Amino acid sequence: MAQLPLDELTAVIARIQGLLPTEEKVTTAIRLLARAAKESVPGTIGAGVSLIDGRGRRTSSGYTDTIVSQADTVQYEYGEGPCLTAWASERPALVTDLNVEQRWPRWRNGIAGLPVLAVVSAPLLAGKVSLGALKLYAAAPDTYDHGSAALLQLFAAPAATLISHIQANEAPHRMTAELQASLYTRDLVNRATGVVMERMGLRQEDAVRFLIRQAPEEKTSLQQVSERVVAGTPASGT
């Protein structure tokens, strides 16, 4: 059965939990998460995790490549861009082709010299608090689509929970119920995606998109749709 390319997150969490609960732990955690996110989506040339305070000011940032730092710095300078939009709106921000993108004109002009043509960013939501955003950059247009945004959301949810607990100085080896629930949902969707791929002959991202679309159509949650699929009860349309 096919697996989502997000299983690196489990290994990353295990490494992070072994660190001491210090500010250095937060820095190390966001760097590890950014690296795992970059490796999760083909075509990504750089990834980053930005922590942003309630006034929109960056308080911490981890990135895998200099290009991410450069693109993010322009966002913070002008106060606009996909990362800040994802944080403020608490919804993913997707750019399929920066050549035709009309949003954030100052940011687009500011990074014109960088090899960035596609971006996807997801908010880091811990409960009702938006801690920042996780973002991916690509050099080719159409590298990301709504399926990519859905995958990044599955990655960002447990990542945000973990970071919030680190900031609260949780015990290093404690796996809270909230984090366990986030990981359970991710793994459940992972398994359901594999079932849908085999049953309907879909690509991985299309299978994720199918599951996400079923939730509002059936007036239920993504977790409940996935549970039915894994249990052998077809979702609508399968």
N, C-alpha and C positions, 0 to 999 in steps of 0.2 A: 504494500500500500504506500502511495506517495506521501511525503511529509512536507509541510511548509518549511521554507528555508529560514526558520526562526528558532531552531532548536539550540543554536549557540547561546541563546539567552539563559537557558537553564544552567549551563556551565559557567557563564559569566556571573550569575547570581551566587553560585556556590563559591566562586573566588572572592566576590565582594563581601559575602557574609563572614569570611575568615579574617577580614581586616579589622583593625581596631577602630572604634567609633570616634574618629577625629575628623577635622576639616580635610586632612589629607585623604581620608577614606572617601569623602564626597568627590574630590578631584579625581581620584583613581577610578571611582565607580562610573562617572560620566564618560571618562576616556574609554573604559572597557565597553560600555554600552554603545558608544559611537562606533567603535571598531566592529562590534558584532553587527550593528545595523548596516554598515557599509558592505559587509560580506554577505548580507542576506538578500540583497536585490541586485541582480545582474546589471551591468552598465553604470553602476554608481562609481564616481571618481572621488567622492569625499562625503563624509557624514559628520554631524556635530550634534551636541546636546547643549542647549543654552538654558540656564536657570535665570528667570526674570522675576523681579520683585513686583509688588502691587502697583508701582508707578510706571512700570514698563522699563525699568533700568536693569541692565544685565548685571547679575551678581556673580555669576560663574559661567564658564564656558569650556567645553571640551570638544576638540575637533581632530579628525584623522589626518587632514592635509591642510597645507597653507592656504589653498584656494578657498576652503571653507571659512577660514578666519578672515580672509580678505572680503569675501562676499557678505559675511555677517557684520563686519565692521561698518560697511556702507549702510546696512540696514539700521544699525544702532545710531549712526551719524544722522541719517535723515528721518528716523522714526517710522519707517515704512518698509514693507517687504513680506514675503511669505511666512517667514518664521514668526515675526511679530503679529501677523494676521492670525496665524494658527493659535498663538498664545491668547490673543485678545478675544477671538471669536469662539474659542474652545472647540474648533472644528478643523479638520485637515485643510491645508492649502495646497492646491495642485497647479503646477505650471507645466504644460505639455510642450510648449515651444515659446521660448522667450522672445523670438523674433516677431511674434504676432500678439504677445501679451500686452494688454492695455492698462493693467493695474500697476501701481507703484512706479510711476514714470521716473522719479528721481533715482530710485534704487536701480532701475533698469539701465539708466544712463550711466550711473556710477560704476556698474560692473561690466560695461560694454567691452572692456579689454580682456575680460576673463573668459576662459573656455567653459561657460556655463549656459546651457540652453534648456535644461529641464530641472525642475525642483519639485520635491514633495516634502511637506512638513506636517507633523502631527503634534497636537498639544500634549503636554505631560500633565494629566489630570489625576490628582490624588484626592478622592472624595469630591468635595465641591471647590477645591483649590486648584488653580492652574499654575503649576510651578515653572513652566517654560515651554520649550518645544524641542522636538527631535526632528532633524532635517537631513535630506539626502540631496546631493547635487550630481548632475550628469552632463557630459559634454555634447551628447547627441539629443536632438528633439525626439519626442514621443517615447522616451525611455520609460516614463512613468504614466500610469493611467489611474482610474478610480480603484482598480484592483490593487495597485501598489499602495495607494493611500489606505486601503482597508488593511493590508498586511502591516503597514507601519503603525496603524492604530493598535493592532493586536500586540505589537512589540512595545508600544509606548505605555500601555496601561500598567503592566506589572513593573516596568521600569520606573514610572512615576511613583508608584507605591513604595518601591524599594528606596528610592532617593528620599522620599519624605520621611521614612523611618530612620534612615541614616542621619538626616538632619536633626531628628528628634533624639539622637543618641540611643537608639534601640540596642538591646543586647546583640552582640555580633552573630550569634548562632540562632537567634529567634526567628522563626518563620510565622508571621502573624496570620490570622484567619483571612484578613483582607488580601494579603499577597497570595496566599494559597488559593483563594477564590479566583484571583486574576489569572494565575497560572493554570488552574483547572479549566477555565473558560478557553484560554489559548490552546491548550492541548486538546480539548474537546472539539473545537473548531478545526484544528489540525486533522484529527481523525475523520470528522465529517467531510472535510474537503476531499480527502483521499477516496472516500466512498462515492461522493458525487462525481469525481473524476472518472472512476472506473465505471460507474453506472451510466453516465451520460456522455462519456468520451470528451470531457472538457479539459482545457488547460487549467493549470493550478489557479491562476488569478481569476479566470472566468468562473471557476467553481466557488471561490471565496465570494465573488460578487453575487453569484446565484444565491448563496446562503444568506448573505446580508439583505438581499432584495426580498427574500421570503418572509423575513421577520415582520416588517410592517404590513405586508400583504395578508399575513395570517394573524395579525394583531397579537404577536407574541415577541419573545426576545430571541436574539441570535443564539443564546445558550440553549433555549428550549428547542429551537429548530434543529440545532446540531445534535442534541440528545436524542431526538426522534430518529434522525438519519442514522446515527450510530447504532441505535437499538433495532434498526431494521424497518422502521416505519417511514415510508417515503415522504419527503416534503412535497408540497404542491408543485406539479410540473415534472417530477421525476418518475 
